[in-house]
Amino acid sequence: MDLPEEVVDDLRKRLRRIGGQIEGIERMLDDGRECRDLVTQISAANRALERTGFRLVSAGMTYCISNPEAAEADGYPIDEVEKMFLRLA
């Protein structure tokens, strides 16, 4: 699937931010922070990762709708992309 470069850049930026969140959670563990604080940060990282997945699938759906023949030739018929979306939902 041919994703636009701005989508790839956005995904990378999101993933770097999530990586920073995960490192922060590890530091919180090392510092002996409260459980509720850890859960809050884990929940935020989880939501950010889910949104990143939805951004990826959204770009894929746009590609498949705009280029159905090319998407199918790449192995991404619209029903396959729909399954990926539902896996995230």
Protein Blocks (a to p, Z undefined) as FASTA:
>chain_A
ZZdfklmmmmmmmmmmmmmmmmmmmmmmmnopafklmmmmmmmmmmmmmmmmmmmmmmmm
mmmmmmmmlmmmnopafklmmmmmmmmZZ
